[in-house]
Amino acid sequence: MYDNFLSLLEQSGKTPYQVSKETGISTATLSNWKQGNYKPKTDKLKILADYFGVTVDYFLQGNQKFNVAVVKK
């Protein structure tokens, strides 16, 4: 799951810090997800999916490429 998030970061040119500030998902949550200490809840995945313009399933499936349409704030 986190690999897909990393792919979205790369495609969008965003940092985890920027995503945190723009979505309200804490950097600690993103860090714990990265370290494998935490699996994000559906509500957090929905926020990220909406932010990046992908579906929640994108995070649940294997690593795949997707055209990102990040909402500008």
N, CA, C and O atoms as a Tripos MOL2 file, in Angstrom:
@<TRIPOS>MOLECULE
protein
  292   291    73     0     0
PROTEIN
NO_CHARGES

@<TRIPOS>ATOM
      1 N           0.8110   -1.1960    0.0000 N.3       1 MET1
      2 CA          0.0000    0.0000    0.0000 C.3       1 MET1
      3 C           0.8570    1.2640    0.0000 C.2       1 MET1
      4 O           0.6020    2.1900   -0.7700 O.2       1 MET1
      5 N           1.8590    1.3020    0.8520 N.am      2 TYR2
      6 CA          2.6620    2.5190    0.9430 C.3       2 TYR2
      7 C           3.4270    2.7770   -0.3500 C.2       2 TYR2
      8 O           3.6820    3.9290   -0.7030 O.2       2 TYR2
      9 N           3.7940    1.7050   -1.0590 N.am      3 ASP3
     10 CA          4.4870    1.8860   -2.3370 C.3       3 ASP3
     11 C           3.6190    2.6840   -3.3100 C.2       3 ASP3
     12 O           4.1280    3.5090   -4.0680 O.2       3 ASP3
     13 N           2.3260    2.4390   -3.2860 N.am      4 ASN4
     14 CA          1.4290    3.1880   -4.1600 C.3       4 ASN4
     15 C           1.3820    4.6530   -3.7440 C.2       4 ASN4
     16 O           1.3240    5.5390   -4.5970 O.2       4 ASN4
     17 N           1.4060    4.9120   -2.4480 N.am      5 PHE5
     18 CA          1.4520    6.2800   -1.9520 C.3       5 PHE5
     19 C           2.7350    6.9670   -2.4240 C.2       5 PHE5
     20 O           2.7000    8.1140   -2.8710 O.2       5 PHE5
     21 N           3.8660    6.2650   -2.3240 N.am      6 LEU6
     22 CA          5.1390    6.8220   -2.7820 C.3       6 LEU6
     23 C           5.0990    7.1460   -4.2720 C.2       6 LEU6
     24 O           5.6210    8.1720   -4.7110 O.2       6 LEU6
     25 N           4.4830    6.2730   -5.0290 N.am      7 SER7
     26 CA          4.3540    6.5060   -6.4600 C.3       7 SER7
     27 C           3.5510    7.7720   -6.7340 C.2       7 SER7
     28 O           3.8950    8.5540   -7.6210 O.2       7 SER7
     29 N           2.4900    7.9700   -5.9770 N.am      8 LEU8
     30 CA          1.6720    9.1680   -6.1350 C.3       8 LEU8
     31 C           2.4470   10.4250   -5.7450 C.2       8 LEU8
     32 O           2.3220   11.4680   -6.3870 O.2       8 LEU8
     33 N           3.2440   10.3160   -4.6910 N.am      9 LEU9
     34 CA          4.0820   11.4480   -4.2920 C.3       9 LEU9
     35 C           5.0340   11.8160   -5.4180 C.2       9 LEU9
     36 O           5.1830   12.9880   -5.7640 O.2       9 LEU9
     37 N           5.6690   10.8140   -5.9780 N.am     10 GLU10
     38 CA          6.6380   11.0400   -7.0490 C.3      10 GLU10
     39 C           5.9680   11.6780   -8.2610 C.2      10 GLU10
     40 O           6.4820   12.6470   -8.8200 O.2      10 GLU10
     41 N           4.8300   11.1380   -8.6620 N.am     11 GLN11
     42 CA          4.1380   11.6440   -9.8440 C.3      11 GLN11
     43 C           3.6260   13.0720   -9.6420 C.2      11 GLN11
     44 O           3.5810   13.8610  -10.5860 O.2      11 GLN11
     45 N           3.2440   13.3930   -8.4160 N.am     12 SER12
     46 CA          2.6570   14.7070   -8.1460 C.3      12 SER12
     47 C           3.6940   15.7510   -7.7380 C.2      12 SER12
     48 O           3.4120   16.9490   -7.7430 O.2      12 SER12
     49 N           4.8910   15.2930   -7.3850 N.am     13 GLY13
     50 CA          5.9150   16.2190   -6.9170 C.3      13 GLY13
     51 C           5.6600   16.7300   -5.5050 C.2      13 GLY13
     52 O           6.2090   17.7570   -5.1060 O.2      13 GLY13
     53 N           4.8420   16.0290   -4.7580 N.am     14 LYS14
     54 CA          4.5100   16.4160   -3.3810 C.3      14 LYS14
     55 C           5.4020   15.6770   -2.3940 C.2      14 LYS14
     56 O           5.9650   14.6280   -2.7090 O.2      14 LYS14
     57 N           5.5220   16.2390   -1.2000 N.am     15 THR15
     58 CA          6.2170   15.5730   -0.1000 C.3      15 THR15
     59 C           5.1670   15.0800    0.8880 C.2      15 THR15
     60 O           4.0340   15.5610    0.8850 O.2      15 THR15
     61 N           5.5440   14.1140    1.7380 N.am     16 PRO16
     62 CA          4.5930   13.6890    2.7720 C.3      16 PRO16
     63 C           4.1420   14.8610    3.6500 C.2      16 PRO16
     64 O           2.9910   14.9110    4.0820 O.2      16 PRO16
     65 N           5.0530   15.7980    3.9090 N.am     17 TYR17
     66 CA          4.7130   16.9660    4.7220 C.3      17 TYR17
     67 C           3.6240   17.7960    4.0400 C.2      17 TYR17
     68 O           2.6630   18.2150    4.6860 O.2      17 TYR17
     69 N           3.7750   18.0320    2.7410 N.am     18 GLN18
     70 CA          2.7600   18.7970    2.0090 C.3      18 GLN18
     71 C           1.4170   18.0920    2.0370 C.2      18 GLN18
     72 O           0.3810   18.7200    2.2580 O.2      18 GLN18
     73 N           1.4370   16.7910    1.8120 N.am     19 VAL19
     74 CA          0.1910   16.0220    1.8260 C.3      19 VAL19
     75 C          -0.4520   16.1020    3.2050 C.2      19 VAL19
     76 O          -1.6680   16.2560    3.3220 O.2      19 VAL19
     77 N           0.3590   15.9990    4.2370 N.am     20 SER20
     78 CA         -0.1460   16.0900    5.6040 C.3      20 SER20
     79 C          -0.8480   17.4260    5.8360 C.2      20 SER20
     80 O          -1.9700   17.4680    6.3390 O.2      20 SER20
     81 N          -0.1840   18.5010    5.4690 N.am     21 LYS21
     82 CA         -0.7510   19.8400    5.6860 C.3      21 LYS21
     83 C          -2.0180   20.0620    4.8670 C.2      21 LYS21
     84 O          -2.9470   20.7250    5.3290 O.2      21 LYS21
     85 N          -2.0610   19.5120    3.6560 N.am     22 GLU22
     86 CA         -3.1920   19.7530    2.7680 C.3      22 GLU22
     87 C          -4.3630   18.8010    2.9930 C.2      22 GLU22
     88 O          -5.4730   19.0710    2.5340 O.2      22 GLU22
     89 N          -4.1290   17.6870    3.6960 N.am     23 THR23
     90 CA         -5.2100   16.7200    3.9310 C.3      23 THR23
     91 C          -5.6340   16.6280    5.3940 C.2      23 THR23
     92 O          -6.7240   16.1470    5.7040 O.2      23 THR23
     93 N          -4.7630   17.0950    6.2900 N.am     24 GLY24
     94 CA         -5.0580   16.9580    7.7150 C.3      24 GLY24
     95 C          -4.6520   15.6160    8.2910 C.2      24 GLY24
     96 O          -4.9070   15.3460    9.4650 O.2      24 GLY24
     97 N          -4.0250   14.7690    7.4880 N.am     25 ILE25
     98 CA         -3.5160   13.4840    7.9750 C.3      25 ILE25
     99 C          -2.1220   13.7520    8.5320 C.2      25 ILE25
    100 O          -1.2570   14.2710    7.8270 O.2      25 ILE25
    101 N          -1.9100   13.4040    9.7730 N.am     26 SER26
    102 CA         -0.6570   13.7700   10.4420 C.3      26 SER26
    103 C           0.5530   13.1020    9.7960 C.2      26 SER26
    104 O           0.4580   12.0190    9.2200 O.2      26 SER26
    105 N           1.6860   13.7780    9.9080 N.am     27 THR27
    106 CA          2.9310   13.2040    9.4120 C.3      27 THR27
    107 C           3.2840   11.9470   10.2050 C.2      27 THR27
    108 O           3.9070   11.0290    9.6720 O.2      27 THR27
    109 N           2.8890   11.9050   11.4680 N.am     28 ALA28
    110 CA          3.1330   10.7080   12.2900 C.3      28 ALA28
    111 C           2.3680    9.5170   11.7190 C.2      28 ALA28
    112 O           2.8910    8.4040   11.6780 O.2      28 ALA28
    113 N           1.1380    9.7490   11.2820 N.am     29 THR29
    114 CA          0.3440    8.6790   10.6790 C.3      29 THR29
    115 C           1.0200    8.1790    9.4110 C.2      29 THR29
    116 O           1.1410    6.9720    9.2030 O.2      29 THR29
    117 N           1.4590    9.1000    8.5680 N.am     30 LEU30
    118 CA          2.1360    8.7070    7.3290 C.3      30 LEU30
    119 C           3.4440    7.9750    7.6230 C.2      30 LEU30
    120 O           3.7770    7.0040    6.9450 O.2      30 LEU30
    121 N           4.1790    8.4330    8.6230 N.am     31 SER31
    122 CA          5.4390    7.7930    9.0000 C.3      31 SER31
    123 C           5.2010    6.3870    9.5390 C.2      31 SER31
    124 O           5.9230    5.4540    9.1890 O.2      31 SER31
    125 N           4.1940    6.2360   10.3850 N.am     32 ASN32
    126 CA          3.8700    4.9050   10.9200 C.3      32 ASN32
    127 C           3.4140    3.9600    9.8230 C.2      32 ASN32
    128 O           3.6920    2.7620    9.8710 O.2      32 ASN32
    129 N           2.7200    4.4930    8.8440 N.am     33 TRP33
    130 CA          2.2970    3.6950    7.7000 C.3      33 TRP33
    131 C           3.5330    3.2360    6.9330 C.2      33 TRP33
    132 O           3.6350    2.0670    6.5600 O.2      33 TRP33
    133 N           4.4600    4.1380    6.6990 N.am     34 LYS34
    134 CA          5.6870    3.8130    5.9810 C.3      34 LYS34
    135 C           6.4740    2.7220    6.6890 C.2      34 LYS34
    136 O           6.9950    1.8110    6.0460 O.2      34 LYS34
    137 N           6.5610    2.8100    8.0120 N.am     35 GLN35
    138 CA          7.3350    1.8560    8.8050 C.3      35 GLN35
    139 C           6.6080    0.5270    9.0110 C.2      35 GLN35
    140 O           7.1760   -0.4130    9.5690 O.2      35 GLN35
    141 N           5.3670    0.4480    8.5650 N.am     36 GLY36
    142 CA          4.6040   -0.7850    8.7090 C.3      36 GLY36
    143 C           3.9860   -0.9480   10.0810 C.2      36 GLY36
    144 O           3.4950   -2.0280   10.4100 O.2      36 GLY36
    145 N           3.9990    0.1070   10.8980 N.am     37 ASN37
    146 CA          3.4160    0.0520   12.2360 C.3      37 ASN37
    147 C           1.9120    0.2970   12.2180 C.2      37 ASN37
    148 O           1.2250    0.1080   13.2220 O.2      37 ASN37
    149 N           1.4190    0.7170   11.0700 N.am     38 TYR38
    150 CA          0.0510    1.1910   10.9970 C.3      38 TYR38
    151 C          -0.4890    0.9140    9.6130 C.2      38 TYR38
    152 O           0.2010    1.1330    8.6170 O.2      38 TYR38
    153 N          -1.7130    0.4360    9.5430 N.am     39 LYS39
    154 CA         -2.4150    0.3120    8.2780 C.3      39 LYS39
    155 C          -3.5240    1.3550    8.3150 C.2      39 LYS39
    156 O          -4.3670    1.3320    9.2110 O.2      39 LYS39
    157 N          -3.5310    2.2570    7.3620 N.am     40 PRO40
    158 CA         -4.4970    3.3510    7.4090 C.3      40 PRO40
    159 C          -5.9400    2.8580    7.3370 C.2      40 PRO40
    160 O          -6.2630    1.8970    6.6390 O.2      40 PRO40
    161 N          -6.7780    3.5420    8.0740 N.am     41 LYS41
    162 CA         -8.1970    3.2220    8.0640 C.3      41 LYS41
    163 C          -8.8110    3.7310    6.7710 C.2      41 LYS41
    164 O          -8.2470    4.5880    6.0910 O.2      41 LYS41
    165 N          -9.9580    3.1970    6.4510 N.am     42 THR42
    166 CA        -10.6440    3.5300    5.2100 C.3      42 THR42
    167 C         -10.8870    5.0270    5.0730 C.2      42 THR42
    168 O         -10.7830    5.5690    3.9730 O.2      42 THR42
    169 N         -11.2090    5.7050    6.1770 N.am     43 ASP43
    170 CA        -11.4830    7.1450    6.0730 C.3      43 ASP43
    171 C         -10.2360    7.9160    5.6500 C.2      43 ASP43
    172 O         -10.3320    8.8810    4.8930 O.2      43 ASP43
    173 N          -9.0730    7.4990    6.1310 N.am     44 LYS44
    174 CA         -7.8220    8.1610    5.7440 C.3      44 LYS44
    175 C          -7.4790    7.8460    4.2830 C.2      44 LYS44
    176 O          -7.0230    8.7190    3.5450 O.2      44 LYS44
    177 N          -7.7010    6.6030    3.8780 N.am     45 LEU45
    178 CA         -7.4570    6.2360    2.4830 C.3      45 LEU45
    179 C          -8.3760    7.0140    1.5510 C.2      45 LEU45
    180 O          -7.9720    7.4010    0.4550 O.2      45 LEU45
    181 N          -9.5970    7.2410    1.9810 N.am     46 LYS46
    182 CA        -10.5590    8.0070    1.1690 C.3      46 LYS46
    183 C         -10.0710    9.4420    0.9960 C.2      46 LYS46
    184 O         -10.1450    9.9950   -0.1020 O.2      46 LYS46
    185 N          -9.5790   10.0390    2.0610 N.am     47 ILE47
    186 CA         -9.0490   11.3990    1.9870 C.3      47 ILE47
    187 C          -7.8800   11.4480    1.0010 C.2      47 ILE47
    188 O          -7.8130   12.3400    0.1550 O.2      47 ILE47
    189 N          -6.9600   10.4890    1.1140 N.am     48 LEU48
    190 CA         -5.8060   10.4530    0.2190 C.3      48 LEU48
    191 C          -6.2330   10.1860   -1.2240 C.2      48 LEU48
    192 O          -5.7060   10.7950   -2.1550 O.2      48 LEU48
    193 N          -7.1850    9.2790   -1.4030 N.am     49 ALA49
    194 CA         -7.6750    8.9710   -2.7450 C.3      49 ALA49
    195 C          -8.2930   10.2010   -3.3930 C.2      49 ALA49
    196 O          -8.0250   10.4980   -4.5570 O.2      49 ALA49
    197 N          -9.1140   10.9100   -2.6420 N.am     50 ASP50
    198 CA         -9.7270   12.1330   -3.1710 C.3      50 ASP50
    199 C          -8.6630   13.1800   -3.4870 C.2      50 ASP50
    200 O          -8.7380   13.8680   -4.5050 O.2      50 ASP50
    201 N          -7.6940   13.2920   -2.6230 N.am     51 TYR51
    202 CA         -6.6200   14.2710   -2.8000 C.3      51 TYR51
    203 C          -5.8440   14.0210   -4.0940 C.2      51 TYR51
    204 O          -5.5610   14.9510   -4.8490 O.2      51 TYR51
    205 N          -5.5040   12.7550   -4.3390 N.am     52 PHE52
    206 CA         -4.7080   12.4080   -5.5040 C.3      52 PHE52
    207 C          -5.5410   12.0990   -6.7450 C.2      52 PHE52
    208 O          -4.9890   11.9370   -7.8330 O.2      52 PHE52
    209 N          -6.8470   12.0180   -6.5960 N.am     53 GLY53
    210 CA         -7.6980   11.7260   -7.7380 C.3      53 GLY53
    211 C          -7.6630   10.2820   -8.1690 C.2      53 GLY53
    212 O          -7.7710    9.9720   -9.3560 O.2      53 GLY53
    213 N          -7.5090    9.3900   -7.1930 N.am     54 VAL54
    214 CA         -7.5220    7.9540   -7.4560 C.3      54 VAL54
    215 C          -8.6240    7.3200   -6.6080 C.2      54 VAL54
    216 O          -9.3040    8.0060   -5.8450 O.2      54 VAL54
    217 N          -8.7900    6.0240   -6.7480 N.am     55 THR55
    218 CA         -9.7740    5.3120   -5.9290 C.3      55 THR55
    219 C          -9.0920    4.7360   -4.6900 C.2      55 THR55
    220 O          -7.8690    4.6040   -4.6520 O.2      55 THR55
    221 N          -9.8750    4.4010   -3.6970 N.am     56 VAL56
    222 CA         -9.3460    3.7310   -2.4980 C.3      56 VAL56
    223 C          -8.7110    2.4060   -2.9060 C.2      56 VAL56
    224 O          -7.6980    1.9980   -2.3380 O.2      56 VAL56
    225 N          -9.3070    1.7370   -3.8860 N.am     57 ASP57
    226 CA         -8.7550    0.4640   -4.3570 C.3      57 ASP57
    227 C          -7.3290    0.5970   -4.8560 C.2      57 ASP57
    228 O          -6.5580   -0.3610   -4.7910 O.2      57 ASP57
    229 N          -6.9690    1.7710   -5.3540 N.am     58 TYR58
    230 CA         -5.6030    1.9930   -5.8160 C.3      58 TYR58
    231 C          -4.6010    1.6750   -4.7090 C.2      58 TYR58
    232 O          -3.5550    1.0780   -4.9640 O.2      58 TYR58
    233 N          -4.9260    2.0740   -3.4820 N.am     59 PHE59
    234 CA         -4.0240    1.8260   -2.3540 C.3      59 PHE59
    235 C          -4.0460    0.3630   -1.9150 C.2      59 PHE59
    236 O          -3.0590   -0.1410   -1.3780 O.2      59 PHE59
    237 N          -5.1530   -0.3090   -2.1410 N.am     60 LEU60
    238 CA         -5.3130   -1.6690   -1.6690 C.3      60 LEU60
    239 C          -4.7370   -2.7000   -2.6340 C.2      60 LEU60
    240 O          -4.4860   -3.8420   -2.2500 O.2      60 LEU60
    241 N          -4.5280   -2.2970   -3.8790 N.am     61 GLN61
    242 CA         -4.0000   -3.2100   -4.8770 C.3      61 GLN61
    243 C          -2.4890   -3.0910   -4.9590 C.2      61 GLN61
    244 O          -1.8870   -2.2230   -4.3280 O.2      61 GLN61
    245 N          -1.8930   -3.9590   -5.7310 N.am     62 GLY62
    246 CA         -0.4490   -3.9540   -5.8990 C.3      62 GLY62
    247 C           0.0450   -2.6870   -6.5490 C.2      62 GLY62
    248 O          -0.7450   -1.8580   -7.0010 O.2      62 GLY62
    249 N           1.3530   -2.5400   -6.5960 N.am     63 ASN63
    250 CA          1.9760   -1.3480   -7.1590 C.3      63 ASN63
    251 C           1.5630   -1.1810   -8.6140 C.2      63 ASN63
    252 O           1.7130   -2.0960   -9.4240 O.2      63 ASN63
    253 N           1.0400   -0.0040   -8.9360 N.am     64 GLN64
    254 CA          0.5920    0.2780  -10.2840 C.3      64 GLN64
    255 C           0.7500    1.7610  -10.5770 C.2      64 GLN64
    256 O           0.7610    2.5890   -9.6660 O.2      64 GLN64
    257 N           0.8700    2.0810  -11.8320 N.am     65 LYS65
    258 CA          0.9820    3.4850  -12.2330 C.3      65 LYS65
    259 C          -0.4220    4.0550  -12.4500 C.2      65 LYS65
    260 O          -1.3410    3.3440  -12.8570 O.2      65 LYS65
    261 N          -0.5630    5.3240  -12.1750 N.am     66 PHE66
    262 CA         -1.8380    5.9970  -12.3100 C.3      66 PHE66
    263 C          -1.5610    7.4500  -12.6050 C.2      66 PHE66
    264 O          -0.6510    8.0360  -12.0190 O.2      66 PHE66
    265 N          -2.3180    8.0380  -13.4930 N.am     67 ASN67
    266 CA         -2.1640    9.4650  -13.7520 C.3      67 ASN67
    267 C          -2.7620   10.2350  -12.6070 C.2      67 ASN67
    268 O          -3.9350   10.0590  -12.2770 O.2      67 ASN67
    269 N          -1.9680   11.0870  -12.0000 N.am     68 VAL68
    270 CA         -2.3800   11.8180  -10.8010 C.3      68 VAL68
    271 C          -2.9770   13.1590  -11.1810 C.2      68 VAL68
    272 O          -2.4580   13.8800  -12.0330 O.2      68 VAL68
    273 N          -4.0810   13.4680  -10.5230 N.am     69 ALA69
    274 CA         -4.7220   14.7820  -10.6870 C.3      69 ALA69
    275 C          -4.8700   15.3980   -9.3000 C.2      69 ALA69
    276 O          -5.9620   15.4130   -8.7310 O.2      69 ALA69
    277 N          -3.7730   15.9000   -8.7660 N.am     70 VAL70
    278 CA         -3.7870   16.4590   -7.4180 C.3      70 VAL70
    279 C          -4.5780   17.7530   -7.4070 C.2      70 VAL70
    280 O          -4.4000   18.6180   -8.2650 O.2      70 VAL70
    281 N          -5.4500   17.8680   -6.4290 N.am     71 VAL71
    282 CA         -6.2260   19.0740   -6.2690 C.3      71 VAL71
    283 C          -5.3070   20.1790   -5.7510 C.2      71 VAL71
    284 O          -4.6600   20.0150   -4.7170 O.2      71 VAL71
    285 N          -5.2490   21.2760   -6.4480 N.am     72 LYS72
    286 CA         -4.4100   22.3960   -6.0240 C.3      72 LYS72
    287 C          -5.1090   23.1600   -4.9320 C.2      72 LYS72
    288 O          -6.2950   23.4680   -5.0410 O.2      72 LYS72
    289 N          -4.3700   23.4720   -3.8620 N.am     73 LYS73
    290 CA         -4.9430   24.2260   -2.7400 C.3      73 LYS73
    291 C          -4.1560   25.4650   -2.5230 C.2      73 LYS73
    292 O          -4.4700   26.2460   -1.6240 O.2      73 LYS73
@<TRIPOS>BOND
     1     1     2 1
     2     2     3 1
     3     3     4 2
     4     3     5 am
     5     5     6 1
     6     6     7 1
     7     7     8 2
     8     7     9 am
     9     9    10 1
    10    10    11 1
    11    11    12 2
    12    11    13 am
    13    13    14 1
    14    14    15 1
    15    15    16 2
    16    15    17 am
    17    17    18 1
    18    18    19 1
    19    19    20 2
    20    19    21 am
    21    21    22 1
    22    22    23 1
    23    23    24 2
    24    23    25 am
    25    25    26 1
    26    26    27 1
    27    27    28 2
    28    27    29 am
    29    29    30 1
    30    30    31 1
    31    31    32 2
    32    31    33 am
    33    33    34 1
    34    34    35 1
    35    35    36 2
    36    35    37 am
    37    37    38 1
    38    38    39 1
    39    39    40 2
    40    39    41 am
    41    41    42 1
    42    42    43 1
    43    43    44 2
    44    43    45 am
    45    45    46 1
    46    46    47 1
    47    47    48 2
    48    47    49 am
    49    49    50 1
    50    50    51 1
    51    51    52 2
    52    51    53 am
    53    53    54 1
    54    54    55 1
    55    55    56 2
    56    55    57 am
    57    57    58 1
    58    58    59 1
    59    59    60 2
    60    59    61 am
    61    61    62 1
    62    62    63 1
    63    63    64 2
    64    63    65 am
    65    65    66 1
    66    66    67 1
    67    67    68 2
    68    67    69 am
    69    69    70 1
    70    70    71 1
    71    71    72 2
    72    71    73 am
    73    73    74 1
    74    74    75 1
    75    75    76 2
    76    75    77 am
    77    77    78 1
    78    78    79 1
    79    79    80 2
    80    79    81 am
    81    81    82 1
    82    82    83 1
    83    83    84 2
    84    83    85 am
    85    85    86 1
    86    86    87 1
    87    87    88 2
    88    87    89 am
    89    89    90 1
    90    90    91 1
    91    91    92 2
    92    91    93 am
    93    93    94 1
    94    94    95 1
    95    95    96 2
    96    95    97 am
    97    97    98 1
    98    98    99 1
    99    99   100 2
   100    99   101 am
   101   101   102 1
   102   102   103 1
   103   103   104 2
   104   103   105 am
   105   105   106 1
   106   106   107 1
   107   107   108 2
   108   107   109 am
   109   109   110 1
   110   110   111 1
   111   111   112 2
   112   111   113 am
   113   113   114 1
   114   114   115 1
   115   115   116 2
   116   115   117 am
   117   117   118 1
   118   118   119 1
   119   119   120 2
   120   119   121 am
   121   121   122 1
   122   122   123 1
   123   123   124 2
   124   123   125 am
   125   125   126 1
   126   126   127 1
   127   127   128 2
   128   127   129 am
   129   129   130 1
   130   130   131 1
   131   131   132 2
   132   131   133 am
   133   133   134 1
   134   134   135 1
   135   135   136 2
   136   135   137 am
   137   137   138 1
   138   138   139 1
   139   139   140 2
   140   139   141 am
   141   141   142 1
   142   142   143 1
   143   143   144 2
   144   143   145 am
   145   145   146 1
   146   146   147 1
   147   147   148 2
   148   147   149 am
   149   149   150 1
   150   150   151 1
   151   151   152 2
   152   151   153 am
   153   153   154 1
   154   154   155 1
   155   155   156 2
   156   155   157 am
   157   157   158 1
   158   158   159 1
   159   159   160 2
   160   159   161 am
   161   161   162 1
   162   162   163 1
   163   163   164 2
   164   163   165 am
   165   165   166 1
   166   166   167 1
   167   167   168 2
   168   167   169 am
   169   169   170 1
   170   170   171 1
   171   171   172 2
   172   171   173 am
   173   173   174 1
   174   174   175 1
   175   175   176 2
   176   175   177 am
   177   177   178 1
   178   178   179 1
   179   179   180 2
   180   179   181 am
   181   181   182 1
   182   182   183 1
   183   183   184 2
   184   183   185 am
   185   185   186 1
   186   186   187 1
   187   187   188 2
   188   187   189 am
   189   189   190 1
   190   190   191 1
   191   191   192 2
   192   191   193 am
   193   193   194 1
   194   194   195 1
   195   195   196 2
   196   195   197 am
   197   197   198 1
   198   198   199 1
   199   199   200 2
   200   199   201 am
   201   201   202 1
   202   202   203 1
   203   203   204 2
   204   203   205 am
   205   205   206 1
   206   206   207 1
   207   207   208 2
   208   207   209 am
   209   209   210 1
   210   210   211 1
   211   211   212 2
   212   211   213 am
   213   213   214 1
   214   214   215 1
   215   215   216 2
   216   215   217 am
   217   217   218 1
   218   218   219 1
   219   219   220 2
   220   219   221 am
   221   221   222 1
   222   222   223 1
   223   223   224 2
   224   223   225 am
   225   225   226 1
   226   226   227 1
   227   227   228 2
   228   227   229 am
   229   229   230 1
   230   230   231 1
   231   231   232 2
   232   231   233 am
   233   233   234 1
   234   234   235 1
   235   235   236 2
   236   235   237 am
   237   237   238 1
   238   238   239 1
   239   239   240 2
   240   239   241 am
   241   241   242 1
   242   242   243 1
   243   243   244 2
   244   243   245 am
   245   245   246 1
   246   246   247 1
   247   247   248 2
   248   247   249 am
   249   249   250 1
   250   250   251 1
   251   251   252 2
   252   251   253 am
   253   253   254 1
   254   254   255 1
   255   255   256 2
   256   255   257 am
   257   257   258 1
   258   258   259 1
   259   259   260 2
   260   259   261 am
   261   261   262 1
   262   262   263 1
   263   263   264 2
   264   263   265 am
   265   265   266 1
   266   266   267 1
   267   267   268 2
   268   267   269 am
   269   269   270 1
   270   270   271 1
   271   271   272 2
   272   271   273 am
   273   273   274 1
   274   274   275 1
   275   275   276 2
   276   275   277 am
   277   277   278 1
   278   278   279 1
   279   279   280 2
   280   279   281 am
   281   281   282 1
   282   282   283 1
   283   283   284 2
   284   283   285 am
   285   285   286 1
   286   286   287 1
   287   287   288 2
   288   287   289 am
   289   289   290 1
   290   290   291 1
   291   291   292 2
@<TRIPOS>SUBSTRUCTURE
     1 MET1         2 RESIDUE 1 A MET
     2 TYR2         6 RESIDUE 1 A TYR
     3 ASP3        10 RESIDUE 1 A ASP
     4 ASN4        14 RESIDUE 1 A ASN
     5 PHE5        18 RESIDUE 1 A PHE
     6 LEU6        22 RESIDUE 1 A LEU
     7 SER7        26 RESIDUE 1 A SER
     8 LEU8        30 RESIDUE 1 A LEU
     9 LEU9        34 RESIDUE 1 A LEU
    10 GLU10       38 RESIDUE 1 A GLU
    11 GLN11       42 RESIDUE 1 A GLN
    12 SER12       46 RESIDUE 1 A SER
    13 GLY13       50 RESIDUE 1 A GLY
    14 LYS14       54 RESIDUE 1 A LYS
    15 THR15       58 RESIDUE 1 A THR
    16 PRO16       62 RESIDUE 1 A PRO
    17 TYR17       66 RESIDUE 1 A TYR
    18 GLN18       70 RESIDUE 1 A GLN
    19 VAL19       74 RESIDUE 1 A VAL
    20 SER20       78 RESIDUE 1 A SER
    21 LYS21       82 RESIDUE 1 A LYS
    22 GLU22       86 RESIDUE 1 A GLU
    23 THR23       90 RESIDUE 1 A THR
    24 GLY24       94 RESIDUE 1 A GLY
    25 ILE25       98 RESIDUE 1 A ILE
    26 SER26      102 RESIDUE 1 A SER
    27 THR27      106 RESIDUE 1 A THR
    28 ALA28      110 RESIDUE 1 A ALA
    29 THR29      114 RESIDUE 1 A THR
    30 LEU30      118 RESIDUE 1 A LEU
    31 SER31      122 RESIDUE 1 A SER
    32 ASN32      126 RESIDUE 1 A ASN
    33 TRP33      130 RESIDUE 1 A TRP
    34 LYS34      134 RESIDUE 1 A LYS
    35 GLN35      138 RESIDUE 1 A GLN
    36 GLY36      142 RESIDUE 1 A GLY
    37 ASN37      146 RESIDUE 1 A ASN
    38 TYR38      150 RESIDUE 1 A TYR
    39 LYS39      154 RESIDUE 1 A LYS
    40 PRO40      158 RESIDUE 1 A PRO
    41 LYS41      162 RESIDUE 1 A LYS
    42 THR42      166 RESIDUE 1 A THR
    43 ASP43      170 RESIDUE 1 A ASP
    44 LYS44      174 RESIDUE 1 A LYS
    45 LEU45      178 RESIDUE 1 A LEU
    46 LYS46      182 RESIDUE 1 A LYS
    47 ILE47      186 RESIDUE 1 A ILE
    48 LEU48      190 RESIDUE 1 A LEU
    49 ALA49      194 RESIDUE 1 A ALA
    50 ASP50      198 RESIDUE 1 A ASP
    51 TYR51      202 RESIDUE 1 A TYR
    52 PHE52      206 RESIDUE 1 A PHE
    53 GLY53      210 RESIDUE 1 A GLY
    54 VAL54      214 RESIDUE 1 A VAL
    55 THR55      218 RESIDUE 1 A THR
    56 VAL56      222 RESIDUE 1 A VAL
    57 ASP57      226 RESIDUE 1 A ASP
    58 TYR58      230 RESIDUE 1 A TYR
    59 PHE59      234 RESIDUE 1 A PHE
    60 LEU60      238 RESIDUE 1 A LEU
    61 GLN61      242 RESIDUE 1 A GLN
    62 GLY62      246 RESIDUE 1 A GLY
    63 ASN63      250 RESIDUE 1 A ASN
    64 GLN64      254 RESIDUE 1 A GLN
    65 LYS65      258 RESIDUE 1 A LYS
    66 PHE66      262 RESIDUE 1 A PHE
    67 ASN67      266 RESIDUE 1 A ASN
    68 VAL68      270 RESIDUE 1 A VAL
    69 ALA69      274 RESIDUE 1 A ALA
    70 VAL70      278 RESIDUE 1 A VAL
    71 VAL71      282 RESIDUE 1 A VAL
    72 LYS72      286 RESIDUE 1 A LYS
    73 LYS73      290 RESIDUE 1 A LYS
